[in-house]
Amino acid sequence: MLPSLFHLLLASSAYLLPYANAQVTVYGQVPLAQATTTTVNSDGTPQPTLAAYNNTELIPPPLPNPPPGLSFTMTLEREAAAVPGLSIPHNGPAFWGFSIEMSVLTQVLGKNSSHIGVPFLNLIANLQERAGGVYIRIGGNTQEFAVMVEPDSEYLRPYHTFGKTDSGTQQTTETPAVLYTIDMFYLASNISALVNVKWFLGVPFNDTSVWRTAIAEYGQEILGDNLLGLQAGNEPDLYERFQHRPAPYTPWDYMGEVNDLLAFVDTNDRIPRKNIFIGPSIATKDWTPEQVWETGFIDHFKDRFYCFSVENYPFDNCAAQFNTGRPHVNVQELFPYYLNHDNMIEHVGKYRNTGMLVQQTGKPLIMFETNTGSCGGFMGISDSFAAALWSTDYGFQLAYTNFTHGLLHVGGQNAFYNPFTSPPTNQSTFNQWTVGAVYYSTIVLAEAFGKSNTSRTVDLMPNGGSIYTPAYAIYENDVLNKLALFNYMDDLQTGTHAINVAINVPGGVPPRVRVKYLLSHTVSSKNITWAGQTLGPQLTVDGRFRGELDVADVPCDVAAGTCTVRVPAPGFALVFLDTTNEVLDLGQATQTFATSAFTRPHNTAYMDPSAIAISNGHSAQNRDNGLGSTSVGSVSAADRQWWIPRMGVVTGVVLGGLGFMRMLCR
């Protein structure tokens, strides 16, 4: 570390000297060129395309015959008090956050705390500007076998924060054991110093006879208040299936193990916050939530838990991804499932009772890991416009069911469903990132719920409850504020199935409404725009929106109390009744991070040094190349001196990537 640090000091002295010990230097990545090439083996034969870059487009489902009503009226109450069934208020940062598989963390966040992915920061900044912040979980199946090692461990490559070894698991995905160092916590802390990210970590649960709580100890010590919670077990309902526990293993057994963990934590002075645990995080496969609640789990742990959690995917693609021997899913036949609102109601409906039970405790309920399908998702579905519409509907339906947040899972290069993917290591000097379809839904939900902490939603089920044209109303400060309108039909064949929705509010409508559209020319396409802007095609994304912001103005008939909004087929419209909403003029976030090694001051954020100095939370005393996705089975101060970031951000031209000078902190 010291030689590279010495060279960095020499090369950057012109930038750092005027600021003494009060700066952190940000360097951009080096997109030298964007070449269109075919990857080949040494013998010249083409290699299979990684799932994250697969260009398969499926055939859109046929149009319904007969079609639903293409023009219909929704009569809505202006005051929330008159609306039965409204959700609890959305409170906190963006509804959709991210669950990052621990084994692929360095692909997503950065190689180490001195090299953070700039596009990742920009993608998070987009959400921060709209919703105030983002929740991110570091975990997944690989957290269960995670072991902390010293930075100079023989098992790690030089200067790497993570490594892997065989865990011996019988799990379908052959989940590896992750080796991590203390630098993982500084990596997370550095990110929180730049963008408002709060973190979830997980205590390994593979061996309950010897609790490995280093992740809780250093997590609280280094991340402070930026660490929100610690997961106690991941998908325990699958432990018996994958031979992680002897049979029979029941919810009572899991509850006993959580009790044992908490008893151990109570004796550990290095874990001062003892009431931030998370569970049960079942996959809702081999146990139902009700089987867990029947043990008294909620009442027993409500004072020790930050939140309650579940995990779920509608289907799995493990047979195709890992050759399990089971029949492969026919993706063309599965495609229509994601374009049917009744399927969404059924998928989330199994948690309706859970939502009511947890609401009574006042604790958050989080969908802790989810996406279009476990084991990486589905070719042609998970990365299509259909997935963007589906995950938007999913977010609204979860909120309507009183989930406070959801976390979209991020896997490796062999996952179709990733919200975002960094380029393969051997292309990182000339290619940039790839944004997946579901990322657009995170932006939509962030704008729909905003920052007021008062937004409540209701599923309107208009148009005779048509599965193709769902809609939600969003009430903010107890007044009708926005409408979310979907059109799941794909009329590329005819161009005749756009819907016209008349919004009638007896309490009165404004002279006009403004509309942001989520659009693509077909449900199969990967080319998606939000309010006329896009993040770009594969391997070209720097995390910033491109193109001109396009927000439609729709005049209303004030006398009739009606506004009529057109929604293309396929498409989604977010209708703003409050035309002064600041997000209407927001395309690209105002704070961005430069992505070139050459300084671009207008694209580089300067942050107040005093703000960064206090942004890492309160201390405990004060208060490469794994590519696998590993989700499976979840169907339907410290006394030690260390190099850490201290102050502001300036631009510089020294190294590729995002380089942080970690100042010696005493």
Sequence and secondary structure as in RCSB ss.txt:
>XXXX:A:sequence
MLPSLFHLLLASSAYLLPYANAQVTVYGQVPLAQATTTTVNSDGTPQPTLAAYNNTELIPPPLPNPPPGLSFTMT
LEREAAAVPGLSIPHNGPAFWGFSIEMSVLTQVLGKNSSHIGVPFLNLIANLQERAGGVYIRIGGNTQEFAVMVE
PDSEYLRPYHTFGKTDSGTQQTTETPAVLYTIDMFYLASNISALVNVKWFLGVPFNDTSVWRTAIAEYGQEILGD
NLLGLQAGNEPDLYERFQHRPAPYTPWDYMGEVNDLLAFVDTNDRIPRKNIFIGPSIATKDWTPEQVWETGFIDH
FKDRFYCFSVENYPFDNCAAQFNTGRPHVNVQELFPYYLNHDNMIEHVGKYRNTGMLVQQTGKPLIMFETNTGSC
GGFMGISDSFAAALWSTDYGFQLAYTNFTHGLLHVGGQNAFYNPFTSPPTNQSTFNQWTVGAVYYSTIVLAEAFG
KSNTSRTVDLMPNGGSIYTPAYAIYENDVLNKLALFNYMDDLQTGTHAINVAINVPGGVPPRVRVKYLLSHTVSS
KNITWAGQTLGPQLTVDGRFRGELDVADVPCDVAAGTCTVRVPAPGFALVFLDTTNEVLDLGQATQTFATSAFTR
PHNTAYMDPSAIAISNGHSAQNRDNGLGSTSVGSVSAADRQWWIPRMGVVTGVVLGGLGFMRMLCR
>XXXX:A:secstr
 HHHHHHHHHHHHHHHGGGTT EEEE             B TTS B    GGG           SS   SEEEEE
  SBGGG TT    B SS SEEEEEEGGGHHHHTEEETTEE HHHHHHHHHHHHHHS EEEEEESGGGGG EE  
TT TTS TT SEEEE     STT   EEEE THHHHHHHHHHHHS EEEEEEE  S TTS   HHHHHIIIIIGG
GEEEEEE SSGGGTTTTTSS S   HHHHHHHHHHHHHHHHT TT    S EEEEEE SSSS HHHHHTTTHHHH
HTTTEEEEEEE  S B HHHHH  SS    HHHHGGGGG HHHHHHHHHTTHHHHHHHHTTT  EEEEEE SSBT
T  TTTTTSHHHHHHHHHHHHHHHHTT  EEEEEE  TT S  SEE   GGGTTT  BEE HHHHHHHHHHHHHT
TSS BEEEE   GGG TTS EEEEEETTEEEEEEEEE    TTTS   EEEEEE TT   SEEEEEEEE SSTT 
S  EETTBB  STT B S  BS    EEEEEETTTTEEEEEE SSEEEEEES TT GGGG SS SS    SSS  
GGGS    HHHHHTTT   TTT          S     SS EEE  SEEEE  SSSS B   EEE 
